[in-house]
Amino acid sequence: MAEREYYRRVVDLAMEAGQIMMSAGAETHRVEDTIMRILSTTEFSQRDAFVLRTGITITLSDPRYKTISITRRVYSGPPHLSKISDVNTVSREFCAGNINIEQAEKKMREASGTALYTPRTVFFCHMLATSGFACVFGGGLLETLVAVFVGFLLGFYNVYIAKHIKKSFLADLLGAAIVVVSSVVASVLLTEAGIHVECQYIIAGSLMPLVPGTAFTLAVRDILAGDYVSGTARVMEALIVAASVALGVAFGFVVADFFGFDLAVEFTLEGIHALDAHAWFAILATFVGILGFCSVFSCPYKFIIICCSEAALCWAVYLLCISLGLSSVWASFFGAVFVDLSSQILARRLKAPVIIFLIIGVLPLVPGYGIYKVAYDMFTGGNVAASLTNALLLAGAVALAVIVMDTVIDLFVRIYRRFKNRTLFEKR
């Protein structure tokens, strides 16, 4: 009886790990791998874990024991990279025998309740994110300062108001509308005061906390790992968020126009695609902007500098590719290749999940300005099809880079392990 109770506790521990990771935004295949590693510490001959976006089923069966099987519902939450890292550490220690079941259960409970950053910190970090990316996308000092104000409003909304809106589609739509209206109003007032600012850079940079780059990247990794159901669900989630943001931008323009705030804010890539003194400043601004995103995604403290540096180098690779005459699509592809390769290396060296470095590192390539351009063309009657195609191509380039690099690295690791095992066999 005591032995069966122990196995039941192991299953509960594995389920708790899976629920925390899935709700925190981990890839489906990583959740399954963590659960299976924990279950491998039992003596059962048959161990199964079936993970979907909305539920997890775990089964242990063996002729010597009575089958243990549980199923639980999983509710998705905001990305929380620190929880994923903590659960990964607990599972490693438990599987290695460094901690017993009681210690593992205690640490798992601590991981589930982790609140790494206070709401006030997340609130103010929105200002870092919006101002940093306003500069990254071509804005100057004035645009950066206005983006601080817009980030203040967006941060207050996201932290203190959006959580009370039960429908995420409506919450994202209103957030995008707040960005547009506040940006346009601030720009018009400054222009009337004799201070000219480029509103489009403010809007594009301030939309970044709302753009579904995380969901889309995770969807690609799930599909690559063969988790087509979860991958498709994440793709649909990303498309719905993107649609709500685009509609929110269009709605914001309608509201601003209704109250008489008329401003030409057509977006161009000229400020982005110039490898000059501003570009080097933009690389530094990428570091600052990603620093704000680290709190939004609850990145572990010990990885913040590494993640920010990786993202800044990613944008440097993008600008270098542009200066060599490549298109923005190919520049995004090679930037994502760099991020995926560096993320794989960092994850192995630092014993941490790849997703921590991948999600944050690839953020500069998320087409926030592409979504803005789609919405702007919807409002002005422009070429929506061309803008939408361009946005999808940019997102697809990032996704393709992740697929290619993951495949190449997996092939390299398998060849290396086979060569290493053959060498050891020959020495014997």
C-alpha atoms as one frame of an Amber mdcrd trajectory, in Angstrom:
protein
   0.000   0.000   0.000   2.817   2.366   0.892   4.534   1.552  -2.404   1.401
   2.320  -4.408   0.956   5.580  -2.493   4.498   6.580  -3.453   3.814   5.926
  -7.148   0.613   7.932  -6.899   2.603  10.845  -5.481   5.082  10.575  -8.353
   2.211  10.757 -10.839   0.785  13.777  -9.019   4.227  15.405  -9.089   4.509
  14.803 -12.836   1.011  16.180 -13.383   1.780  19.282 -11.327   4.938  19.854
 -13.346   3.019  19.500 -16.603   0.225  21.831 -15.536   2.628  24.556 -14.410
   4.728  24.381 -17.568   1.774  24.263 -19.956  -0.030  27.169 -18.322   3.246
  29.136 -18.314   3.661  28.794 -22.079   6.049  25.847 -22.492   6.176  23.797
 -25.682   4.059  20.644 -25.680   6.995  18.346 -26.420   8.982  19.836 -23.515
   6.060  19.252 -21.163   5.771  15.645 -22.281   9.524  15.142 -21.938   9.520
  16.519 -18.371   6.579  14.327 -17.367   8.174  11.209 -18.867  11.467  11.870
 -17.103   9.674  12.031 -13.753   7.663   8.886 -14.525  10.849   7.044 -15.499
  11.822   6.967 -11.804   9.037   4.386 -11.211   9.182   0.635 -11.825   6.183
   0.571 -14.170   6.842  -0.992 -17.565   4.325   1.214 -19.392   4.484   4.979
 -18.915   2.387   7.338 -21.033   1.808  11.085 -21.123  -0.664  12.668 -23.520
  -0.430  16.470 -23.512  -2.768  18.852 -25.319  -3.098  22.616 -25.130  -6.059
  22.276 -22.787  -5.481  19.012 -20.928  -3.014  16.359 -19.757  -3.469  12.607
 -19.304  -0.888  10.456 -17.465  -1.020   6.662 -17.201   1.188   4.124 -15.428
   0.502   0.427 -16.051   2.278  -2.811 -15.239   1.128  -6.440 -14.696   2.572
  -6.302 -11.173   0.625  -3.202 -10.119  -2.799  -1.691 -10.450  -2.973   0.905
 -13.227  -2.728   4.548 -12.182  -4.265   7.076 -14.565  -5.290  10.716 -14.112
  -6.539  13.458 -16.441  -6.630  17.157 -15.679  -7.725  20.314 -17.407  -5.061
  22.950 -18.165  -5.875  26.645 -18.277  -3.499  28.802 -20.270  -1.993  31.889
 -18.692   0.503  34.580 -19.595   4.066  33.490 -20.482   6.056  32.826 -17.314
   9.567  31.697 -18.204  10.724  31.588 -14.582   8.171  28.894 -13.733   9.295
  26.813 -16.700  12.907  27.128 -15.571  12.060  26.263 -11.949  10.062  23.170
 -12.886  12.850  22.066 -15.211  15.348  22.362 -12.332  13.120  20.418  -9.900
  12.597  17.581 -12.372  16.327  17.360 -13.057  17.164  17.169  -9.344  14.444
  14.602  -8.640  15.359  12.359 -11.571  19.041  12.536 -10.576  18.164  11.433
  -7.041  19.422  14.654  -5.466  16.067  15.297  -3.759  13.335  12.961  -2.497
   9.616  13.079  -3.243   8.810  15.307  -0.264  11.433  17.873  -1.265  10.335
  17.745  -4.893   6.695  18.337  -3.942   7.671  21.306  -1.784   9.790  22.878
  -4.520   7.064  22.268  -7.087   4.531  24.085  -4.900   6.972  26.969  -4.570
   7.397  27.063  -8.350   3.639  27.170  -8.924   3.288  30.208  -6.681   6.267
  32.100  -8.035   5.617  35.792  -8.697   9.026  36.912  -9.854   8.119  40.514
 -10.639   5.635  42.718  -8.811   2.750  44.287 -10.782   4.389  47.678 -10.274
   7.628  46.449 -11.852   5.780  44.972 -14.841   3.850  48.232 -15.150   6.963
  50.389 -15.403   8.782  47.880 -17.609   6.104  48.435 -20.245   7.598  51.901
 -20.643  11.037  50.412 -21.289   9.610  48.020 -23.876   7.575  50.604 -25.806
  10.242  53.328 -25.761  13.015  50.924 -26.703  11.177  49.535 -29.722  10.017
  52.963 -30.837  13.721  53.719 -31.287  14.426  50.313 -32.825  11.794  50.902
 -35.505  13.308  54.207 -36.563  12.121  56.809 -34.047  14.335  59.514 -32.592
  14.579  60.986 -29.112  11.186  62.721 -29.267   9.412  59.567 -30.461  11.118
  57.592 -27.702   9.945  60.025 -25.035   6.360  59.980 -26.306   6.513  56.161
 -26.355   7.356  56.293 -22.635   4.019  58.054 -22.065   2.165  55.556 -24.265
   3.881  52.678 -22.443   2.730  54.176 -19.147  -0.892  54.037 -20.300  -0.540
  50.572 -21.860   1.225  49.219 -18.782  -1.483  50.544 -16.476  -4.141  48.995
 -18.704  -2.421  45.596 -19.064  -1.539  45.211 -15.389  -4.566  46.660 -13.625
  -7.495  46.621 -16.073  -7.083  43.962 -18.791  -7.171  41.080 -16.276 -10.765
  42.033 -15.403 -11.879  41.695 -19.045 -12.845  38.049 -19.442 -12.551  37.968
 -23.232  -8.900  38.135 -24.306  -9.885  39.174 -27.847 -11.617  42.286 -26.504
  -8.778  42.988 -24.062  -6.164  42.959 -26.853  -8.384  45.076 -29.094  -8.815
  47.748 -26.434  -5.087  47.693 -25.650  -4.218  48.358 -29.297  -6.834  51.119
 -29.461  -5.307  52.776 -26.382  -1.898  52.715 -28.063  -3.174  54.345 -31.263
  -5.387  56.987 -29.666  -2.771  58.070 -27.113  -0.025  58.141 -29.770  -2.080
  60.158 -32.245  -3.369  62.609 -29.619   0.111  63.191 -28.178   1.605  63.637
 -31.661  -1.097  66.106 -32.770  -0.739  68.189 -29.626   3.045  68.315 -29.997
   2.761  69.202 -33.691   0.404  72.080 -32.862   2.983  73.250 -30.335   5.624
  73.337 -33.067   7.288  70.024 -32.144   7.231  67.480 -34.981   7.183  63.777
 -34.137   6.743  60.685 -36.334   3.666  58.988 -34.914   4.094  55.722 -36.817
   7.250  54.753 -34.927   5.536  55.375 -31.609   2.580  53.186 -32.537   4.676
  50.366 -34.015   6.985  50.243 -30.990   4.154  50.451 -28.468   2.273  47.587
 -30.106   5.097  45.137 -29.408   3.814  44.015 -25.950   0.561  43.006 -27.671
   1.954  41.192 -30.731   1.632  37.356 -30.496   5.241  36.487 -31.267   5.425
  34.006 -28.390   2.377  31.998 -29.438   3.511  31.795 -33.054   7.042  30.646
 -32.200   5.730  28.001 -29.802   3.283  26.816 -32.449   6.134  26.235 -34.883
   8.141  24.256 -32.333   5.104  22.121 -31.446   4.379  21.321 -35.088   8.065
  20.551 -35.662   7.986  18.086 -32.762   4.936  16.344 -34.260   2.378  17.853
 -31.862   0.033  18.932 -34.640  -3.061  19.370 -32.469  -1.349  21.671 -29.974
   0.597  23.410 -32.733  -2.555  24.126 -34.705  -4.264  25.414 -31.559  -1.366
  27.786 -30.910  -1.404  29.000 -34.522  -5.109  29.795 -34.211  -4.433  31.556
 -30.920  -1.696  33.666 -32.531  -3.884  34.562 -35.512  -6.768  35.584 -33.256
  -4.500  37.812 -31.173  -2.997  39.356 -34.318  -6.476  39.988 -35.696  -7.626
  41.607 -32.454  -4.555  43.866 -32.385  -5.081  44.880 -36.028  -8.758  45.626
 -35.408  -7.803  47.545 -32.276  -5.416  49.706 -34.295  -8.093  50.398 -36.897
 -10.617  51.158 -34.160  -8.131  53.552 -32.565  -7.785  55.451 -35.838 -11.579
  55.678 -36.118 -11.857  57.067 -32.586  -9.042  59.566 -33.154 -10.571  60.674
 -36.449 -14.018  61.031 -34.834 -12.657  63.515 -32.306 -10.881  65.486 -34.991
  -7.330  64.225 -34.471  -6.172  63.814 -38.054  -2.550  62.873 -38.655  -0.742
  61.128 -41.508   0.932  58.145 -39.910   1.781  55.872 -42.830   4.559  53.525
 -41.838   7.760  53.123 -43.847  10.834  51.009 -43.233  13.321  53.759 -44.008
  14.123  54.353 -40.358  14.763  50.653 -39.787  16.747  49.803 -42.895  19.594
  52.253 -42.478  22.832  50.941 -41.024  24.100  54.281 -39.736  24.724  55.967
 -36.393  21.030  55.640 -35.540  21.195  51.896 -36.208  23.928  51.423 -33.627
  21.842  53.396 -31.159  18.870  51.208 -32.106  20.870  48.085 -31.202  21.396
  49.534 -27.739  17.685  50.439 -27.621  16.885  46.792 -28.421  18.723  45.806
 -25.259  16.628  48.306 -23.269  13.358  47.270 -24.906  13.991  43.582 -24.264
  14.875  44.446 -20.664  11.277  45.589 -20.334  10.003  42.398 -21.944  11.977
  40.257 -19.491   9.624  41.332 -16.715   6.536  40.923 -18.926   7.591  37.319
 -19.617   8.946  36.745 -16.076  12.428  35.845 -17.264  14.667  34.468 -14.452
  16.974  37.139 -13.056  20.148  35.199 -13.832  19.341  35.092 -17.569  18.230
  38.705 -18.102  21.544  40.128 -19.332  22.147  37.107 -21.562  18.690  37.323
 -23.149  18.919  41.077 -23.705  22.361  40.718 -25.282  21.154  37.912 -27.542
  18.210  40.027 -28.745  20.464  43.031 -29.399  22.837  40.843 -31.441  19.820
  39.449 -33.310  18.869  42.964 -34.403  22.478  43.667 -35.343  22.426  40.584
 -37.604  19.161  41.809 -39.131  20.604  45.263 -39.900  23.807  43.742 -41.252
  21.806  41.586 -43.656  19.849  44.648 -44.790  23.081  46.574 -45.390  24.295
  43.694 -47.574  21.275  44.124 -49.832  19.054  41.316 -48.529  15.315  41.792
 -48.201  13.629  42.159 -44.814  12.306  38.600 -45.144  15.781  37.109 -45.596
  17.176  39.396 -42.913  14.523  38.085 -40.509  15.394  34.523 -41.514  19.108
  34.885 -40.759  18.394  36.832 -37.577  16.189  33.965 -36.370  18.854  31.422
 -37.394  21.329  33.224 -35.155  18.853  33.300 -32.250  17.912  29.628 -32.519
  21.539  28.499 -32.746  22.642  30.666 -29.828  19.598  29.561 -27.797  20.447
  25.896 -28.307  24.035  26.488 -27.220  23.075  28.602 -24.203  20.452  26.085
 -23.088  22.983  23.252 -23.077  25.704  25.277 -21.394  23.465  26.784 -18.714
  21.212  23.731 -18.169  18.073  25.734 -18.924  15.091  25.346 -21.289  15.689
  26.554 -24.851  12.436  28.494 -24.813  13.809  31.092 -22.371  16.464  32.280
 -24.806  14.493  31.628 -27.998  11.314  33.512 -27.123  13.060  36.622 -25.831
  15.884  36.573 -28.370  13.578  36.482 -31.386  11.279  39.283 -30.174  12.917
  42.055 -32.259  11.928  40.142 -35.396   8.252  39.862 -34.473   6.399  41.934
 -37.127   4.776  44.508 -34.867   5.153  47.136 -37.555   3.720  44.671 -40.081
   0.520  44.296 -38.094   0.365  48.068 -37.751   0.689  48.488 -41.538  -2.141
  46.001 -42.145  -4.435  47.891 -39.789  -3.445  51.258 -41.271  -4.275  50.070
 -44.780  -7.613  48.740 -43.501  -8.397  52.207 -42.171  -7.164  54.205 -45.166
  -8.276  51.844 -47.929  -4.708  50.879 -48.843  -3.400  47.605 -50.208  -4.336
  45.336 -47.308  -3.443  42.161 -49.213   0.131  43.336 -49.839   0.605  44.422
 -46.215  -0.845  41.175 -44.878   1.333  39.124 -47.221   4.428  40.976 -46.079
   3.565  40.465 -42.390   2.973  36.748 -42.950   6.225  36.428 -44.898   8.176
  38.026 -42.037   6.544  35.732 -39.469   7.015  32.754 -41.778  10.705  33.542
 -42.228  11.215  33.404 -38.474   9.251  30.166 -38.237  11.187  28.586 -41.120
  14.500  29.537 -39.512  13.465  27.830 -36.271  12.420  24.695 -38.164  15.642
  24.541 -40.192  17.986  25.134 -37.262  16.174  22.733 -34.926  16.354  20.038
 -37.608  20.043  20.655 -38.352  21.011  20.736 -34.673  19.021  17.566 -33.912
  20.719  15.788 -36.810  24.146  16.981 -35.667  23.534  15.814 -32.080  22.430
  12.357 -33.221  25.474  11.975 -35.486  27.771  13.155 -32.695  26.282  10.718
 -30.176  26.530   7.805 -32.622  30.153   8.680 -33.406  30.941   9.046 -29.697
  29.355   5.691 -28.821  31.213   3.958 -31.670  34.506   5.448 -30.480  33.902
   4.239 -26.925  33.027   0.755 -28.220  36.232   0.583 -30.280  38.334   1.596
 -27.278  36.882  -1.262 -25.295
